């Protein structure tokens, strides 16, 4: 079963899309940092969803570190930093999330030489993202904008995530400055491969933590196309369009007002979701039928193979019995036959009878024992006491040799005398 925390995005902060790298770091850390390049302070101390900020393999001073990273890039089209935004499973405790993120950032440094700042966000129901809400408030020229209420219920408490902000240069802690560019992620060939390594490593680590806490769902970061190619998802699944902060706030407002998201983007997302759910349901049903048919075919194949093996074992056992040189060997072959019930019962009954009659090598009355008294314990009075027969007439025990049995056919019945009647 697939977990919902599957968001993993790697974006690049450049001069064109980021006016202030220090401001971006302050926003993610919920801090107040002074940008030396533009001479302004970026303050986001009002944010209440930032629960953890760590500098990993970087300078402990956040403000000095990001000002140095911004000054190190002198070109007008320079890449300032990379951001990895990852959804965190809400089932994991905060301390587990911190340990998971810290270990992943250490792996990033060992694998690519990237320093990082990791900021974990836990949105609350009553939490307010000031930067997002400021864009949603109408700003009419000549009128002051109204401040959002602190009781606004925007935000999803299950939307726990982490922002990992990494500079594009290698940090030299001994010298306290940035070194050469990390070109592996910029290359057209090695860049996608590096991103795939990042995704696979995170997937492995987060699934291990989910297993520890007993969560059955697993994070799968593959695309729908890759999952369908591997046979783990139906073909034709469509990814949901991203809402963005404005559409998200609008959708939540409509849900509060009307109970449903009837916006254009909300309707489009609902249509995509219903179609995907239908594809999943049909695919799961077909997969269950195919697996059941495969199990039946496998059972039939196993039964046929076992029957062939049984017949072969029976054939070998019968052959060994037929070619036995003497009775003892035949007896041993019969005893060792694994499928004696599969052999010819009549032939085996005759062989068994022949074996049983042939095992008495010196029967009474033979040439080697003409008197028939060879080693007879009853002649000497020895033997087991249970071999003695009780005689009811004499009230004494007699041996088997003293007890004479008369066949019932040799007994002649007394003639029946007809009783005469009077008058005869």
C-alpha positions in Angstrom: 0.0 0.0 0.0 1.4 3.4 -1.0 1.8 6.2 1.5 0.6 9.6 0.7 3.9 11.4 1.7 5.4 11.0 -1.8 6.3 14.6 -2.5 10.0 15.0 -3.4 11.0 18.1 -5.4 14.4 19.4 -6.3 14.4 23.0 -7.4 17.2 25.5 -8.2 17.4 29.0 -6.8 18.9 31.4 -9.4 19.3 35.1 -9.8 16.2 35.2 -12.0 13.8 33.5 -9.6 15.3 34.5 -6.2 15.8 38.1 -5.3 17.4 37.3 -2.0 19.0 34.0 -1.0 19.2 35.3 2.6 15.5 36.0 2.6 14.7 32.6 1.3 16.8 31.1 4.1 15.0 33.3 6.6 11.6 32.3 5.3 12.3 28.6 5.7 14.0 29.0 9.1 11.4 31.3 10.4 14.2 33.7 11.4 15.2 37.3 11.0 18.3 37.7 8.8 20.0 40.8 7.4 20.8 40.7 3.7 24.1 42.5 3.2 23.7 42.6 -0.6 20.5 44.6 -0.7 20.8 46.2 2.8 17.4 44.9 4.1 16.3 42.7 6.9 14.2 39.7 6.1 12.1 38.8 9.2 9.8 35.8 9.4 9.6 35.5 13.2 5.8 35.4 13.1 5.8 31.9 11.5 4.6 29.3 13.9 5.0 26.2 11.8 8.8 25.9 12.0 9.6 23.3 14.6 13.3 22.4 13.8 16.2 24.1 12.0 19.7 22.5 11.7 22.8 23.5 9.9 24.6 20.3 8.7 28.2 20.4 7.6 27.9 24.2 7.4 28.7 27.3 9.5 26.6 27.6 12.7 25.9 31.2 12.0 22.9 31.1 9.5 23.1 34.8 8.6 26.8 34.8 7.8 26.6 31.5 6.0 24.0 32.5 3.5 25.4 36.0 3.0 28.7 34.3 2.1 26.9 31.9 -0.3 25.2 34.8 -2.0 28.4 36.8 -2.4 30.3 33.8 -3.8 28.1 33.9 -6.9 29.0 36.9 -9.1 27.5 36.1 -12.5 24.1 37.5 -13.4 22.7 34.1 -14.2 24.4 32.2 -11.3 22.7 29.3 -9.5 22.6 30.3 -5.9 21.3 27.2 -4.2 19.3 24.0 -4.5 16.2 23.3 -2.4 14.9 19.8 -1.7 11.4 19.8 -0.4 10.2 16.5 1.0 6.9 15.4 2.5 7.3 13.8 5.9 5.0 11.0 7.2 2.9 12.5 10.0 3.0 9.1 11.8 6.6 9.7 12.7 7.3 11.6 15.9 9.2 14.9 15.6 12.4 13.4 17.1 12.3 10.6 14.6 11.8 13.1 11.8 14.8 15.1 12.9 17.0 12.0 13.1 15.8 10.9 9.6 16.4 14.3 8.0 19.8 14.7 9.8 21.0 11.4 8.5 19.8 12.1 5.0 21.6 15.5 4.9 24.8 13.8 6.1 24.4 11.4 3.3 24.0 14.3 0.8 27.4 15.7 2.1 29.1 12.3 1.8 27.7 11.6 -1.7 27.9 15.0 -3.3 29.8 17.3 -0.9 26.7 19.4 -0.2 26.2 21.4 2.9 22.7 22.1 4.0 20.2 23.8 6.2 17.2 21.6 7.1 14.0 23.3 8.4 11.1 21.0 9.4 7.6 22.6 9.2 4.5 21.3 11.0 1.5 23.4 9.9 -1.2 23.7 12.5 -4.9 24.2 12.0 -4.7 27.7 13.5 -1.3 28.4 12.0 -0.9 31.2 9.5 1.7 31.5 6.8 2.2 35.2 6.6 3.9 35.4 3.3 1.3 33.3 1.5 -1.6 35.2 3.2 -0.1 38.5 2.2 -0.5 37.6 -1.4 -4.1 36.6 -0.9 -5.2 39.9 0.6 -6.5 42.4 -2.0 -4.0 45.3 -2.3 -5.8 48.4 -3.8 -3.6 51.3 -4.4 -4.2 54.0 -1.8 -5.7 51.6 0.7 -4.0 49.7 3.5 -4.2 46.0 3.4 -6.0 44.2 6.2 -4.0 41.8 8.3 -5.1 38.2 8.3 -6.8 36.9 11.4 -4.8 34.7 13.7 -7.8 32.5 14.0 -7.8 31.6 10.3 -8.0 27.8 9.9 -5.8 27.7 6.8 -3.2 24.9 7.0 -3.3 21.2 7.1 -1.8 19.6 10.3 -0.9 16.4 8.3 1.2 18.5 5.8 4.5 18.0 7.6 7.5 18.6 5.4 11.1 19.6 5.4 13.0 22.2 3.4 16.6 21.3 2.7 18.4 24.4 1.3 21.9 23.6 -0.1 24.4 26.0 -1.6 25.9 25.2 -5.0 29.4 25.4 -3.8 31.5 23.3 -1.5 31.9 24.7 2.0 35.5 24.7 3.4 35.1 24.8 7.2 38.8 25.2 7.9 39.0 28.3 5.8 35.5 29.6 6.5 34.6 30.2 2.9 33.1 28.5 -0.1 35.2 26.6 -2.6 34.6 25.2 -6.1 31.2 24.6 -7.7 29.5 21.3 -7.4 29.1 20.4 -11.0 27.7 16.9 -10.8 24.1 18.1 -10.4 24.5 20.7 -13.2 25.6 18.2 -15.8 22.9 17.1 -18.3 23.9 13.5 -17.9 25.0 13.1 -14.3 22.4 15.6 -12.9 19.3 13.4 -13.5 21.2 10.4 -12.2 22.1 12.2 -9.0 18.5 13.3 -8.4 17.4 9.7 -8.9 20.0 8.6 -6.3 18.6 11.2 -3.9 15.1 10.0 -4.4 16.0 6.3 -4.0 18.1 7.0 -0.8 15.2 8.9 0.8 12.7 6.3 -0.1 14.9 3.6 1.5 15.4 5.6 4.7 11.8 6.7 5.2 10.4 3.3 4.6 12.8 1.8 7.2 11.4 4.3 9.7 7.8 3.5 8.8 8.5 -0.2 9.3 9.9 0.5 12.8 6.8 2.3 14.0 4.5 -0.4 12.5 3.0 1.6 9.5 2.0 -0.7 6.7 2.1 2.0 3.9 5.3 2.6 2.1 6.6 5.6 0.3 7.0 5.1 -3.5 8.7 8.0 -5.3 8.4 6.5 -8.8 6.3 8.2 -11.4 3.0 6.7 -12.6 4.7 5.8 -15.9 7.5 4.0 -14.2 5.2 2.2 -11.8 3.0 1.0 -14.8 6.1 -0.2 -16.7 7.1 -2.2 -13.6 3.6 -3.7 -13.3 2.9 -2.0 -10.0 0.2 0.4 -11.2 -2.4 0.7 -14.0 -1.6 2.6 -17.2 -3.2 5.9 -17.8 -2.9 7.5 -14.3 -2.6 11.2 -14.3 -0.8 13.3 -11.7 -2.8 15.9 -9.9 -2.2 19.5 -11.0 -0.4 21.6 -8.3 -2.7 24.1 -6.6 -0.3 26.7 -5.4 -0.9 29.0 -2.4 -3.6 31.1 -4.0 -5.7 28.2 -5.3 -5.2 26.3 -2.0 -6.5 29.2 0.0 -9.4 29.7 -2.4 -10.3 26.0 -2.2 -10.3 25.9 1.6 -12.4 29.1 1.7 -15.0 27.5 -0.6 -15.1 24.3 1.5 -15.8 26.4 4.6 -18.5 28.4 2.8 -20.3 25.7 0.7 -18.9 22.4 2.1 -17.3 21.5 -1.2 -14.5 22.8 -3.5 -16.5 24.0 -6.6 -13.7 26.1 -8.0 -12.4 25.4 -11.5 -9.1 23.9 -10.3 -11.0 21.9 -7.5 -13.4 20.4 -10.1 -10.5 19.5 -12.3 -8.6 17.8 -9.5 -11.8 15.9 -8.4 -12.2 14.7 -12.0 -8.6 13.5 -12.1 -8.9 11.8 -8.7 -12.2 10.0 -9.6 -10.7 8.7 -12.9 -7.5 7.5 -11.1 -9.6 5.8 -8.4 -11.6 4.0 -11.1 -8.4 2.8 -12.8 -7.0 1.6 -9.5 -10.1 -0.3 -8.6 -10.3 -2.0 -12.0 -6.6 -2.8 -12.1 -6.7 -4.3 -8.5 -9.6 -6.5 -9.4 -8.0 -7.8 -12.6 -4.7 -8.4 -10.8 -6.5 -10.4 -8.1 -8.2 -12.5 -10.8 -4.9 -13.0 -12.6 -3.1 -14.0 -9.3 -5.9 -16.5 -8.5 -5.6 -18.0 -12.0 -1.8 -18.2 -11.7 -2.1 -19.9 -8.3 -4.5 -22.5 -9.8 -2.1 -23.1 -12.7 0.8 -23.3 -10.3 -1.1 -25.8 -8.1 -1.9 -27.9 -11.2 1.7 -27.8 -12.3 2.9 -28.8 -8.9 0.4 -31.7 -8.7 1.4 -32.9 -12.2 5.1 -32.7 -11.3 4.6 -34.6 -8.1 2.6 -37.3 -10.0 5.5 -37.7 -12.4 8.0 -38.0 -9.6 5.7 -40.5 -7.7 5.3 -42.7 -10.8 9.1 -42.6 -11.5 9.8 -43.5 -7.9 7.3 -46.4 -8.1 8.8 -47.6 -11.3 12.3 -47.7 -9.8 11.0 -49.4 -6.7 9.2 -52.1 -8.8 12.4 -52.6 -10.9 14.5 -53.1 -7.7 12.0 -55.6 -6.4 12.0 -57.6 -9.7 15.8 -57.7 -10.0 16.4 -58.7 -6.3 18.8 -61.6 -6.3 17.3 -63.4 -3.2 14.3 -63.2 -1.0 16.0 -61.1 1.6 16.9 -58.5 -0.9 13.4 -58.5 -2.3 12.0 -58.1 1.2 14.3 -55.1 1.8 13.4 -53.6 -1.6 9.7 -53.9 -0.7 10.2 -52.3 2.7 12.2 -49.4 1.2 9.7 -48.8 -1.7 8.4 -45.2 -1.1 5.2 -45.7 -3.0 4.3 -49.3 -2.3 0.7 -48.6 -2.8 1.4 -47.6 -6.4 2.9 -51.0 -7.2 0.9 -54.0 -8.6 -1.0 -55.2 -5.5 -1.5 -58.7 -6.7 2.2 -59.1 -7.7 3.3 -57.7 -4.4 0.9 -59.9 -2.4 2.3 -63.0 -4.2 5.9 -61.9 -3.6 5.1 -61.2 0.1 3.5 -64.6 0.5 6.5 -66.3 -1.2 8.8 -64.4 1.1 6.9 -65.3 4.2 6.8 -69.0 3.3 10.4 -69.0 2.4 11.7 -67.4 5.6 11.3 -70.6 7.6 14.5 -72.3 6.4 14.1 -75.5 8.7 10.4 -76.3 9.0 9.4 -79.2 11.2 9.7 -82.5 9.5 12.5 -81.4 7.1 15.6 -83.4 6.5 17.6 -81.4 9.0 14.9 -81.9 11.7 13.1 -85.1 10.9 11.6 -85.5 14.4 10.2 -82.0 14.3 11.6 -81.3 17.8 14.5 -79.1 16.9 14.8 -76.4 19.6 11.2 -76.8 20.8 11.1 -75.1 24.2 7.8 -76.9 25.1 9.5 -80.3 25.2 11.8 -79.3 28.0 9.1 -77.5 29.9 10.7 -74.1 29.2 9.3 -71.2 27.4 7.0 -68.4 28.1 4.2 -69.0 30.5 1.8 -67.4 28.1 2.4 -70.2 25.6 0.6 -72.7 27.9 -3.0 -73.5 27.3 -5.6 -73.7 30.1 -7.5 -77.0 30.2 -11.0 -76.3 31.7 -11.6 -80.0 32.5 -8.5 -80.6 34.6 -8.2 -77.1 35.8 -4.5 -77.2 34.9 -2.3 -75.7 32.3 -1.1 -77.9 29.5 1.4 -77.2 26.7 0.5 -76.7 23.1 1.7 -80.2 22.3 -0.5 -81.8 24.9 -3.6 -80.0 23.7 -5.3 -81.9 20.8 -7.7 -80.2 18.7 -10.2 -82.3 16.7 -11.4 -80.8 13.5 -15.1 -80.2 13.6 -15.7 -82.0 10.3 -14.4 -85.3 11.8 -17.1 -85.3 14.6 -20.0 -87.5 13.7 -23.3 -86.6 15.1 -25.4 -89.2 17.0 -28.3 -90.5 14.9 -31.5 -88.8 15.7 -34.0 -91.3 17.3 -37.5 -90.7 16.4 -39.8 -90.8 19.4 -42.6 -93.2 18.9 -46.1 -92.0 19.6 -48.8 -94.0 21.2 -50.7 -96.1 18.8 -47.6 -96.9 16.6 
